[in-house]
């Protein structure tokens, strides 16, 4: 039996749902309200001590970390393979699947929070904000969150995050020359691993990052969004109020993004 603990708008949960949808797996879903801090409840922390989503539970045994969950699913359910058979090709694929852990995930979270989600925090009282910060167990994450709330797009982290995306998109544009997908002619975990990260900044109206100068990335993203697993795993789990806020604030803050690119 497969169980998935996740949230509609979590980019890491989206990544795992893309694999589940591609393979047509039956999963019992448990939806967590991240704003209500469901992921910090004792029952969930017994499954995932870091308090992150998603968590996969297979026959009672938890598997954590989205990239590892994706590889686990592909190994245990090899039908519709999402990894190349050749070991060298597989290693190359993993240079893409590790990009989120090498700074892309933090860059995406920084842009999302600095541009849009900080407004939800600012609706709370200073006392409530301080309580949330105190209850954040990881001190690095706690200080990052404080900076997002207090400085928003004025944080130097935003500029660095734009540069992370700019470098990624350059590498993607080069990799897609003469091939349909990032790791070759077949759709693999390389493509899965980056889908939600580009989709999130598109929700923030930052799609000119590739639409104005990277035609191969633009074509890749259009084909990604047309796939059945995208429609199931992302479109099928709406978070309309968040999308509306991201679109509005992203359009307002685009000049700041252009300024960072100019540097």
Backbone as CSV, one residue per row, in Angstrom:
resi,resn,N_x,N_y,N_z,CA_x,CA_y,CA_z,C_x,C_y,C_z
1,UNK,0.845,-1.197,0.000,0.000,0.000,0.000,0.880,1.246,0.000
2,UNK,0.543,2.194,-0.870,1.256,3.462,-0.953,0.420,4.570,-0.337
3,UNK,1.050,5.370,0.519,0.404,6.542,1.089,1.308,7.753,0.836
4,UNK,0.696,8.888,0.544,1.464,10.106,0.306,0.935,11.225,1.186
5,UNK,1.816,11.787,1.988,1.512,12.964,2.786,2.051,14.167,2.022
6,UNK,1.170,15.106,1.696,1.591,16.173,0.791,0.680,17.387,0.905
7,UNK,1.044,18.404,0.132,0.267,19.640,0.050,0.113,20.006,-1.415
8,UNK,-1.015,20.611,-1.759,-1.262,20.961,-3.154,-0.152,21.797,-3.758
9,UNK,0.302,22.846,-3.027,1.190,23.822,-3.637,2.662,23.603,-3.336
10,UNK,3.004,22.577,-2.581,4.408,22.273,-2.312,5.091,21.818,-3.600
11,UNK,6.177,22.481,-3.985,6.852,22.110,-5.224,7.493,20.732,-5.113
12,UNK,7.940,20.346,-3.922,8.508,19.010,-3.758,7.425,17.941,-3.854
13,UNK,6.257,18.214,-3.304,5.145,17.284,-3.436,4.702,17.176,-4.887
14,UNK,4.705,18.277,-5.605,4.342,18.240,-7.021,5.266,17.311,-7.794
15,UNK,6.551,17.372,-7.474,7.535,16.530,-8.158,7.192,15.051,-7.979
16,UNK,6.876,14.650,-6.759,6.539,13.251,-6.507,5.222,12.883,-7.179
17,UNK,4.253,13.783,-7.156,2.974,13.483,-7.815,3.147,13.308,-9.314
18,UNK,4.098,14.028,-9.910,4.367,13.846,-11.346,4.793,12.412,-11.642
19,UNK,5.631,11.842,-10.794,6.069,10.459,-10.980,4.901,9.499,-10.775
20,UNK,4.135,9.723,-9.723,2.980,8.862,-9.439,2.004,8.878,-10.605
21,UNK,1.740,10.072,-11.152,0.802,10.180,-12.274,1.365,9.532,-13.529
22,UNK,2.646,9.721,-13.780,3.270,9.134,-14.973,3.195,7.616,-14.941
23,UNK,3.312,7.053,-13.749,3.291,5.603,-13.617,1.896,5.038,-13.359
24,UNK,0.924,5.910,-13.148,-0.444,5.454,-12.918,-0.606,4.673,-11.637
25,UNK,0.084,5.088,-10.572,0.042,4.352,-9.311,-1.165,4.770,-8.470
26,UNK,-1.691,3.815,-7.725,-2.778,4.093,-6.786,-2.180,4.460,-5.425
27,UNK,-2.573,5.602,-4.911,-1.984,6.118,-3.675,-3.091,6.648,-2.769
28,UNK,-2.991,6.337,-1.494,-3.870,6.928,-0.489,-3.258,8.264,-0.082
29,UNK,-3.990,9.338,-0.252,-3.442,10.672,-0.027,-3.851,11.237,1.332
30,UNK,-2.898,11.922,1.943,-3.137,12.660,3.182,-2.709,14.103,2.918
31,UNK,-3.659,15.028,2.888,-3.366,16.417,2.582,-3.051,17.174,3.877
32,UNK,-1.913,17.861,3.879,-1.502,18.640,5.034,-1.667,20.124,4.742
33,UNK,-2.187,20.841,5.716,-2.304,22.297,5.626,-1.019,22.891,6.202
34,UNK,-0.141,23.325,5.316,1.157,23.821,5.769,1.025,25.124,6.532
35,UNK,0.036,25.947,6.184,-0.151,27.205,6.911,-0.635,26.957,8.332
36,UNK,-1.362,25.859,8.528,-1.807,25.491,9.879,-0.751,24.683,10.617
37,UNK,0.413,24.485,9.992,1.554,23.778,10.588,1.237,22.311,10.857
38,UNK,0.418,21.697,9.990,0.148,20.264,10.141,1.433,19.443,10.105
39,UNK,2.414,19.931,9.360,3.663,19.179,9.203,4.518,19.190,10.463
40,UNK,4.128,20.002,11.457,4.861,20.045,12.721,4.158,19.258,13.828
41,UNK,3.069,18.596,13.490,2.351,17.822,14.489,3.126,16.549,14.844
42,UNK,3.051,16.102,16.095,3.855,14.951,16.536,3.665,13.702,15.676
43,UNK,2.431,13.429,15.259,2.191,12.240,14.449,2.954,12.269,13.142
44,UNK,2.982,13.433,12.506,3.701,13.532,11.240,5.208,13.528,11.467
45,UNK,5.665,14.169,12.530,7.101,14.211,12.805,7.661,12.824,13.083
46,UNK,6.825,11.894,13.502,7.307,10.526,13.660,7.631,9.896,12.314
47,UNK,6.934,10.333,11.260,7.224,9.845,9.911,8.375,10.609,9.275
48,UNK,8.376,11.923,9.482,9.379,12.785,8.863,9.869,13.772,9.910
49,UNK,10.950,13.441,10.612,11.404,14.279,11.732,11.738,15.715,11.351
50,UNK,12.043,15.975,10.075,12.337,17.342,9.660,11.066,18.174,9.464
51,UNK,9.924,17.517,9.403,8.673,18.252,9.259,8.461,18.845,7.886
52,UNK,8.989,18.185,6.854,8.801,18.653,5.490,7.821,17.745,4.770
53,UNK,7.280,18.233,3.665,6.509,17.387,2.766,7.245,17.325,1.429
54,UNK,7.067,16.207,0.722,6.174,15.078,0.991,6.866,13.974,1.789
55,UNK,6.051,13.046,2.240,6.532,11.772,2.771,5.734,10.664,2.104
56,UNK,6.442,9.675,1.599,5.812,8.485,1.035,5.887,7.376,2.077
57,UNK,4.803,6.666,2.281,4.803,5.496,3.161,4.410,4.294,2.315
58,UNK,5.311,3.325,2.225,5.079,2.126,1.420,5.046,0.914,2.346
59,UNK,3.868,0.334,2.440,3.668,-0.822,3.324,4.158,-0.521,4.737
60,UNK,3.831,0.686,5.196,4.128,1.071,6.568,5.503,1.654,6.795
61,UNK,6.338,1.708,5.753,7.708,2.212,5.922,7.839,3.567,5.223
62,UNK,8.258,4.610,5.953,8.341,5.932,5.342,9.597,6.108,4.485
63,UNK,9.425,6.866,3.405,10.527,7.293,2.549,10.420,8.809,2.448
64,UNK,11.510,9.522,2.735,11.478,10.984,2.749,12.471,11.543,1.733
65,UNK,12.376,12.859,1.496,13.165,13.622,0.537,12.651,13.324,-0.881
66,UNK,12.135,14.351,-1.522,11.410,14.166,-2.784,12.254,13.510,-3.873
67,UNK,13.522,13.898,-4.007,14.359,13.286,-5.051,14.543,11.796,-4.791
68,UNK,14.730,11.430,-3.521,14.884,10.019,-3.185,13.579,9.261,-3.378
69,UNK,12.463,9.902,-3.067,11.166,9.259,-3.274,10.960,8.962,-4.757
70,UNK,11.315,9.912,-5.615,11.135,9.717,-7.062,11.966,8.535,-7.556
71,UNK,13.219,8.455,-7.126,14.054,7.325,-7.547,13.541,6.017,-6.949
72,UNK,13.076,6.082,-5.719,12.525,4.878,-5.089,11.334,4.350,-5.886
73,UNK,10.427,5.241,-6.260,9.250,4.820,-7.019,9.638,4.225,-8.366
74,UNK,10.656,4.802,-8.995,11.064,4.276,-10.292,11.738,2.920,-10.161
75,UNK,12.398,2.697,-9.040,13.039,1.399,-8.823,12.029,0.329,-8.456
76,UNK,11.079,0.657,-7.608,10.118,-0.333,-7.123,9.019,-0.602,-8.148
77,UNK,8.704,0.404,-8.958,7.675,0.265,-9.984,8.311,0.593,-11.344
78,UNK,9.064,-0.359,-11.914,9.880,-0.062,-13.095,9.095,0.103,-14.397
79,UNK,7.819,-0.233,-14.386,7.033,0.014,-15.584,7.017,1.525,-15.854
80,UNK,7.022,1.896,-17.130,7.182,3.301,-17.527,8.440,3.870,-16.868
81,UNK,9.607,3.366,-17.255,10.851,3.789,-16.601,11.131,5.270,-16.801
82,UNK,11.682,5.867,-15.756,11.999,7.293,-15.785,13.489,7.546,-15.569
83,UNK,14.293,6.476,-15.693,15.741,6.605,-15.632,16.347,5.873,-16.820
84,UNK,17.413,6.418,-17.408,18.073,5.717,-18.517,18.648,4.383,-18.043
85,UNK,18.712,3.427,-18.954,19.295,2.125,-18.610,20.814,2.193,-18.549
86,UNK,21.428,2.996,-19.392,22.879,3.097,-19.438,23.400,3.823,-18.197
87,UNK,24.402,3.250,-17.498,24.886,3.881,-16.260,25.435,5.289,-16.453
88,UNK,26.109,5.543,-17.562,26.639,6.882,-17.795,25.501,7.874,-18.022
89,UNK,24.506,7.463,-18.812,23.343,8.325,-19.032,22.591,8.570,-17.731
90,UNK,22.546,7.539,-16.893,21.867,7.678,-15.603,22.609,8.677,-14.713
91,UNK,23.944,8.613,-14.740,24.731,9.563,-13.959,24.509,10.985,-14.458
92,UNK,24.436,11.156,-15.783,24.173,12.484,-16.334,22.799,12.978,-15.917
93,UNK,21.806,12.092,-15.934,20.468,12.464,-15.485,20.511,13.004,-14.060
94,UNK,21.357,12.389,-13.229,21.416,12.798,-11.823,22.084,14.156,-11.646
95,UNK,22.845,14.620,-12.627,23.362,15.982,-12.515,22.222,16.990,-12.555
96,UNK,21.096,16.608,-13.160,19.918,17.470,-13.172,19.066,17.273,-11.923
97,UNK,18.891,16.022,-11.504,18.017,15.793,-10.345,18.620,16.356,-9.063
98,UNK,19.939,16.603,-9.049,20.543,17.170,-7.847,20.514,18.700,-7.848
99,UNK,20.131,19.323,-8.956,20.141,20.786,-8.999,19.285,21.421,-7.904
100,UNK,18.089,20.893,-7.614,17.323,21.500,-6.504,18.087,21.515,-5.187
101,UNK,18.822,20.428,-4.894,19.560,20.360,-3.636,20.825,21.213,-3.666
102,UNK,21.259,21.609,-4.850,22.474,22.416,-4.992,22.188,23.915,-5.045
103,UNK,21.010,24.314,-4.609,20.709,25.740,-4.507,19.435,26.179,-5.181
104,UNK,18.920,25.364,-6.106,17.714,25.777,-6.824,16.498,25.821,-5.905
105,UNK,16.389,24.854,-5.018,15.212,24.838,-4.142,15.177,26.088,-3.261
106,UNK,16.311,26.451,-2.686,16.337,27.636,-1.840,16.075,28.895,-2.680
107,UNK,16.589,28.928,-3.910,16.339,30.083,-4.777,14.856,30.213,-5.085
108,UNK,14.208,29.098,-5.364,12.775,29.120,-5.661,11.978,29.560,-4.438
109,UNK,12.314,29.011,-3.278,11.610,29.388,-2.054,11.826,30.859,-1.727
110,UNK,13.030,31.356,-1.990,13.323,32.759,-1.718,12.489,33.672,-2.602
111,UNK,12.440,33.400,-3.885,11.648,34.233,-4.794,10.165,34.172,-4.438
112,UNK,9.681,32.968,-4.150,8.257,32.805,-3.830,7.888,33.574,-2.570
113,UNK,8.697,33.439,-1.535,8.378,34.074,-0.260,8.633,35.571,-0.279
114,UNK,9.736,35.995,-0.873,10.059,37.424,-0.890,9.066,38.216,-1.715
115,UNK,8.596,37.624,-2.814,7.682,38.331,-3.712,6.247,38.269,-3.219
116,UNK,5.798,37.085,-2.796,4.362,36.914,-2.554,4.004,36.428,-1.158
117,UNK,4.550,35.318,-0.727,4.034,34.674,0.479,4.301,35.476,1.748
118,UNK,5.290,36.389,1.720,5.546,37.197,2.914,4.325,38.028,3.294
119,UNK,3.495,38.357,2.299,2.307,39.166,2.586,1.355,38.433,3.513
120,UNK,1.318,37.104,3.412,0.463,36.337,4.310,0.997,36.391,5.741
121,UNK,2.318,36.389,5.883,2.894,36.507,7.217,2.618,37.889,7.806
122,UNK,2.723,38.919,6.963,2.561,40.284,7.456,1.130,40.595,7.878
123,UNK,0.196,39.738,7.514,-1.183,39.900,7.986,-1.313,39.499,9.451
124,UNK,-0.324,38.786,9.971,-0.375,38.336,11.357,0.235,39.394,12.283
125,UNK,-0.050,39.260,13.554,0.505,40.187,14.537,1.995,39.906,14.716
126,UNK,2.770,40.899,15.144,4.197,40.660,15.414,4.423,39.525,16.405
127,UNK,3.527,39.396,17.371,3.669,38.331,18.362,3.502,36.955,17.716
128,UNK,2.519,36.838,16.810,2.295,35.557,16.138,3.461,35.217,15.214
129,UNK,4.005,36.225,14.540,5.159,35.985,13.671,6.340,35.482,14.481
130,UNK,6.583,36.108,15.623,7.691,35.686,16.469,7.497,34.270,16.987
131,UNK,6.253,33.911,17.266,5.991,32.550,17.736,6.322,31.540,16.643
132,UNK,5.911,31.838,15.404,6.214,30.930,14.291,7.723,30.798,14.124
133,UNK,8.424,31.906,14.218,9.875,31.860,14.079,10.517,31.050,15.202
134,UNK,10.033,31.242,16.414,10.575,30.469,17.537,10.326,28.980,17.354
135,UNK,9.191,28.653,16.750,8.818,27.248,16.574,9.485,26.614,15.363
136,UNK,10.272,27.380,14.611,11.015,26.815,13.481,12.298,26.217,14.028
137,UNK,12.431,24.884,14.032,13.553,24.260,14.746,14.919,24.505,14.114
138,UNK,14.985,24.605,12.796,16.268,24.795,12.111,16.658,26.271,12.173
139,UNK,17.759,26.625,12.848,18.104,28.049,12.988,18.404,28.734,11.657
140,UNK,18.975,28.008,10.713,19.245,28.601,9.402,17.944,28.940,8.693
141,UNK,17.010,28.009,8.728,15.704,28.263,8.110,14.966,29.378,8.842
142,UNK,15.137,29.426,10.160,14.466,30.452,10.951,14.934,31.849,10.536
143,UNK,16.249,32.025,10.372,16.770,33.336,9.996,16.461,33.677,8.552
144,UNK,16.446,32.660,7.691,16.022,32.893,6.302,14.576,33.390,6.268
145,UNK,13.717,32.726,7.015,12.309,33.128,7.039,12.146,34.539,7.584
146,UNK,12.908,34.880,8.613,12.844,36.226,9.174,13.233,37.264,8.111
147,UNK,14.275,36.973,7.358,14.716,37.921,6.335,13.674,38.071,5.234
148,UNK,13.030,36.973,4.855,11.985,37.065,3.830,10.840,37.956,4.312
149,UNK,10.450,37.774,5.563,9.336,38.550,6.109,9.713,40.027,6.232
150,UNK,10.899,40.292,6.732,11.273,41.677,7.042,11.754,42.462,5.820
151,UNK,12.448,41.799,4.890,13.056,42.535,3.776,12.403,42.286,2.423
152,UNK,11.789,41.149,2.240,11.157,40.868,0.955,12.140,40.954,-0.201
153,UNK,11.739,41.624,-1.279,12.587,41.691,-2.482,13.822,42.551,-2.273
154,UNK,13.909,43.245,-1.170,15.111,44.027,-0.878,16.229,43.154,-0.302
155,UNK,15.953,41.921,-0.004,16.972,41.033,0.521,17.995,40.707,-0.565
156,UNK,19.283,40.721,-0.236,20.301,40.293,-1.207,20.099,38.864,-1.690
157,UNK,19.386,38.066,-0.910,19.123,36.688,-1.313,18.303,36.625,-2.600
158,UNK,17.468,37.616,-2.830,16.635,37.625,-4.031,17.514,37.769,-5.270
159,UNK,18.444,38.674,-5.221,19.350,38.867,-6.358,20.125,37.583,-6.658
160,UNK,20.641,36.955,-5.609,21.385,35.714,-5.816,20.492,34.606,-6.365
161,UNK,19.236,34.598,-5.953,18.303,33.583,-6.439,18.007,33.756,-7.921
162,UNK,17.907,34.990,-8.365,17.714,35.248,-9.800,18.908,34.727,-10.582
163,UNK,20.099,34.918,-10.037,21.302,34.430,-10.729,21.324,32.901,-10.800
164,UNK,20.834,32.240,-9.757,20.751,30.775,-9.780,19.861,30.320,-10.929
165,UNK,18.721,30.970,-11.082,17.813,30.613,-12.174,18.431,30.942,-13.536
166,UNK,19.100,32.071,-13.623,19.707,32.464,-14.895,20.740,31.422,-15.336
167,UNK,21.543,30.945,-14.409,22.535,29.923,-14.718,21.874,28.603,-15.107
168,UNK,20.845,28.212,-14.350,20.121,26.979,-14.670,19.551,27.037,-16.079
169,UNK,18.914,28.135,-16.426,18.263,28.249,-17.725,19.283,28.237,-18.857
170,UNK,20.443,28.829,-18.643,21.516,28.729,-19.636,21.902,27.268,-19.858
171,UNK,22.066,26.524,-18.765,22.459,25.116,-18.874,21.367,24.291,-19.553
172,UNK,20.114,24.582,-19.247,19.014,23.863,-19.889,18.969,24.146,-21.387
173,UNK,19.129,25.407,-21.756,19.090,25.776,-23.176,20.177,25.032,-23.951
174,UNK,21.343,24.922,-23.365,22.438,24.201,-24.024,22.148,22.706,-24.093
175,UNK,21.639,22.132,-23.009,21.379,20.691,-22.962,20.300,20.265,-23.946
176,UNK,19.353,21.136,-24.223,18.223,20.793,-25.095,18.550,20.943,-26.573
177,UNK,19.754,21.334,-26.898,20.146,21.435,-28.309,20.210,20.035,-28.913
178,UNK,19.363,19.776,-29.902,19.394,18.497,-30.596,18.744,17.349,-29.872
179,UNK,18.003,17.619,-28.800,17.314,16.548,-28.084,15.995,17.076,-27.543
180,UNK,15.078,16.162,-27.285,13.751,16.560,-26.822,13.707,16.841,-25.325
181,UNK,14.513,16.091,-24.551,14.416,16.162,-23.099,15.796,16.378,-22.503
182,UNK,15.858,16.722,-21.242,17.112,17.173,-20.649,18.198,16.108,-20.647
183,UNK,17.820,14.843,-20.445,18.817,13.784,-20.354,18.858,12.898,-21.597
184,UNK,18.240,13.343,-22.683,18.260,12.537,-23.895,16.963,12.628,-24.657
185,UNK,16.646,11.554,-25.358,15.447,11.547,-26.195,14.195,11.130,-25.433
186,UNK,14.354,10.690,-24.202,13.213,10.230,-23.402,12.990,11.136,-22.196
187,UNK,11.746,11.269,-21.831,11.341,11.983,-20.612,11.814,11.182,-19.407
188,UNK,12.566,11.837,-18.509,13.131,11.141,-17.357,12.938,11.963,-16.087
189,UNK,13.518,11.466,-15.011,13.480,12.187,-13.742,14.188,13.531,-13.831
190,UNK,15.079,13.695,-14.811,15.707,15.007,-15.004,14.641,16.053,-15.297
191,UNK,13.708,15.719,-16.165,12.637,16.651,-16.522,11.655,16.809,-15.364
192,UNK,11.340,15.697,-14.701,10.459,15.746,-13.533,11.024,16.689,-12.477
193,UNK,12.335,16.585,-12.242,12.945,17.296,-11.115,12.898,18.806,-11.266
194,UNK,12.809,19.310,-12.509,12.837,20.754,-12.724,11.479,21.350,-13.067
195,UNK,10.496,20.495,-13.346,9.191,20.987,-13.790,8.578,21.974,-12.805
196,UNK,8.467,21.584,-11.543,7.765,22.444,-10.588,8.549,23.709,-10.280
197,UNK,9.870,23.673,-10.473,10.677,24.865,-10.207,10.507,25.921,-11.289
198,UNK,10.326,25.492,-12.535,10.011,26.470,-13.573,8.553,26.890,-13.498
199,UNK,7.686,25.944,-13.169,6.275,26.293,-13.076,6.017,27.306,-11.973
200,UNK,6.731,27.205,-10.866,6.524,28.135,-9.769,6.909,29.555,-10.164
201,UNK,8.057,29.731,-10.830,8.422,31.092,-11.215,7.544,31.591,-12.366
202,UNK,6.972,30.667,-13.144,5.977,31.087,-14.140,4.731,31.608,-13.432
203,UNK,4.345,30.967,-12.330,3.227,31.459,-11.536,3.518,32.846,-10.976
204,UNK,4.797,33.115,-10.747,5.219,34.439,-10.277,5.395,35.434,-11.423
205,UNK,4.980,35.035,-12.625,5.071,35.899,-13.814,6.527,36.199,-14.202
206,UNK,7.420,35.274,-13.904,8.820,35.450,-14.251,9.205,34.648,-15.490
207,UNK,8.203,34.198,-16.249,8.482,33.412,-17.451,9.268,34.152,-18.522
208,UNK,9.332,35.519,-18.528,10.249,36.161,-19.482,11.700,35.735,-19.308
209,UNK,12.037,35.138,-18.162,13.387,34.641,-17.960,13.805,33.693,-19.078
210,UNK,12.843,32.937,-19.607,13.191,32.047,-20.721,12.471,32.407,-22.023
211,UNK,11.301,32.999,-21.932,10.527,33.237,-23.156,11.171,34.277,-24.071
212,UNK,11.968,35.173,-23.528,12.541,36.239,-24.349,13.856,35.847,-25.004
213,UNK,14.529,34.821,-24.502,15.864,34.547,-25.030,16.268,33.082,-25.065
214,UNK,15.393,32.188,-24.618,15.773,30.771,-24.565,14.673,29.941,-25.220
215,UNK,14.683,29.860,-26.539,13.580,29.198,-27.252,13.468,27.706,-26.959
216,UNK,14.594,27.034,-26.738,14.505,25.596,-26.474,13.879,25.331,-25.106
217,UNK,14.208,26.154,-24.122,13.559,26.010,-22.808,12.069,26.323,-22.929
218,UNK,11.737,27.335,-23.708,10.319,27.688,-23.898,9.547,26.527,-24.509
219,UNK,10.139,25.877,-25.507,9.487,24.724,-26.142,9.371,23.566,-25.161
220,UNK,10.445,23.314,-24.407,10.420,22.238,-23.398,9.308,22.472,-22.391
221,UNK,9.193,23.700,-21.893,8.196,23.987,-20.865,6.779,23.859,-21.423
222,UNK,6.574,24.273,-22.651,5.250,24.123,-23.265,4.882,22.646,-23.381
223,UNK,5.832,21.816,-23.767,5.547,20.382,-23.881,5.352,19.743,-22.513
224,UNK,6.108,20.219,-21.526,5.937,19.725,-20.151,4.507,19.991,-19.670
225,UNK,4.020,21.203,-19.888,2.689,21.580,-19.387,1.569,20.887,-20.148
226,UNK,1.877,20.386,-21.332,0.864,19.682,-22.115,0.777,18.195,-21.774
227,UNK,1.711,17.695,-21.003,1.728,16.272,-20.671,0.590,15.911,-19.718
228,UNK,0.128,14.680,-19.841,-0.985,14.223,-19.000,-0.617,14.227,-17.527
229,UNK,0.643,13.886,-17.207,0.995,13.835,-15.785,1.034,15.227,-15.160
230,UNK,1.348,16.259,-15.947,1.295,17.625,-15.425,-0.150,18.015,-15.118
231,UNK,-1.043,17.693,-16.024,-2.447,18.049,-15.819,-3.021,17.337,-14.593
232,UNK,-2.562,16.109,-14.352,-3.039,15.363,-13.188,-2.382,15.838,-11.901
233,UNK,-1.058,15.947,-11.915,-0.291,16.144,-10.682,-0.225,17.588,-10.218
234,UNK,-0.370,18.533,-11.143,-0.270,19.947,-10.769,-1.590,20.666,-11.025
235,UNK,-2.082,20.622,-12.253,-3.371,21.269,-12.531,-4.501,20.649,-11.721
236,UNK,-4.365,19.372,-11.411,-5.426,18.671,-10.681,-5.463,18.950,-9.192
237,UNK,-4.507,19.747,-8.711,-4.445,20.095,-7.284,-4.393,21.616,-7.164
238,UNK,-5.511,22.286,-7.363,-5.502,23.754,-7.460,-5.203,24.442,-6.131
239,UNK,-4.637,25.625,-6.257,-4.402,26.528,-5.123,-4.583,27.942,-5.654
240,UNK,-5.810,28.196,-6.110,-6.109,29.388,-6.900,-5.786,30.694,-6.175
241,UNK,-6.076,30.775,-4.886,-5.831,32.038,-4.190,-4.340,32.342,-4.132
242,UNK,-3.512,31.318,-3.939,-2.068,31.518,-3.927,-1.575,31.937,-5.308
243,UNK,-2.109,31.293,-6.354,-1.684,31.623,-7.718,-2.032,33.067,-8.044
244,UNK,-3.207,33.500,-7.646,-3.614,34.875,-7.911,-2.678,35.860,-7.217
245,UNK,-2.331,35.564,-5.973,-1.420,36.441,-5.240,-0.036,36.446,-5.878
246,UNK,0.467,35.285,-6.268,1.780,35.219,-6.892,1.806,35.983,-8.207
247,UNK,0.738,35.848,-8.998,0.694,36.541,-10.291,0.681,38.055,-10.105
248,UNK,-0.125,38.524,-9.174,-0.225,39.964,-8.937,1.099,40.535,-8.437
249,UNK,1.670,39.901,-7.437,2.894,40.423,-6.841,4.099,40.231,-7.757
250,UNK,4.115,39.119,-8.499,5.218,38.887,-9.420,5.281,39.936,-10.514
251,UNK,4.117,40.319,-11.035,4.082,41.363,-12.063,4.576,42.691,-11.499
252,UNK,4.218,42.977,-10.251,4.655,44.227,-9.625,6.166,44.249,-9.399
253,UNK,6.732,43.103,-9.107,8.143,43.046,-8.733,9.069,42.698,-9.892
254,UNK,8.523,42.497,-11.091,9.363,42.146,-12.233,10.498,43.148,-12.456
255,UNK,10.313,44.455,-12.304,11.446,45.359,-12.480,12.642,45.033,-11.573
256,UNK,12.380,44.552,-10.354,13.468,44.165,-9.470,14.236,42.957,-10.036
257,UNK,13.494,42.052,-10.668,14.123,40.868,-11.264,14.988,41.300,-12.446
258,UNK,14.462,42.194,-13.267,15.247,42.706,-14.401,16.513,43.407,-13.914
259,UNK,16.386,44.114,-12.815,17.555,44.812,-12.262,18.624,43.820,-11.842
260,UNK,18.209,42.711,-11.224,19.163,41.679,-10.816,19.813,41.029,-12.041
261,UNK,19.038,40.828,-13.095,19.595,40.237,-14.324,20.620,41.146,-14.959
262,UNK,20.372,42.431,-14.883,21.289,43.402,-15.493,22.654,43.383,-14.830
263,UNK,22.679,42.944,-13.574,23.952,42.871,-12.844,24.733,41.614,-13.173
